[in-house]
């Protein structure tokens, strides 16, 4: 029996989706003991019922997942209709442990299994509307043996459900895996850095006044090669700021939107807090930069692979997928074209988790090898 197996379906109504899903699950071999489950947010109301019926049909106790405006399966993206993507796995029960809902790391509950192994990596899902989500990600990573974290925030336009064996809302939930479960993971930023890193020399809250002790807006215009404020307005949708992660190279940054500029005061604002002394780099983001960066990421991870992946999770930004790559699942097809056919599941998130940071506009690929 293969260690991973994926199923998916999409229909006009949730009754048909659940029926199809259960019929497919009925045909699978026995022995699977873990499942990833993602559903489109149109099915939010029915997600708890879907989970319970899948548990009953399979006898599998451990489930991990969430809902999203779009979901991912092997070779296919699903949007706008009731749809489900499930990937079944066979893990040694002594090599993983579940993380129930966490709203404060001081109350973080792990079962006894977490004490039996050195945590290797974790997969988390979080509520984008919970105010402490970013801090929780960093705190969890520090609390659990500095494990490597991947995951994403729910992107539902309805209920923000997460699953870690049971249904939760708010906070963060997930699962941790030991070093004996081999994975490769990487992310695609979808952007191209423009110019050099700049030091934030004067900032307050989300407003930057000076970069390298020069008027911030002047630096922005210079790095993008813009001669007039009208040029800035025309290209505003392609202009982003990458907040560099301390100690990393230029490619590791969290992308943030430009939300405003003051021509007279020569400043601009982004949708995040700025810290004086930290660095940023301006970025260009469009369809071609997304495709190029995605292919570069896939080529690099392909060189690290010794054989075809057993299974995979892909968590991509809501602003990617059909918004940047095309309406025929082109982003997911790129994965299979480069790495081959293998069971895959995932969703389009409202924020992506990689290592211990919350990113935006990225694609996070995790391969079980």
Order of alpha helices (4+ residues) and beta strands (2+ residues): beta-alpha-beta-alpha-beta-beta-beta-beta-beta-beta-alpha-beta-beta-beta-beta-beta-beta-beta-beta-alpha-alpha-beta-beta-beta-beta-alpha-beta-alpha-beta-beta-beta-beta
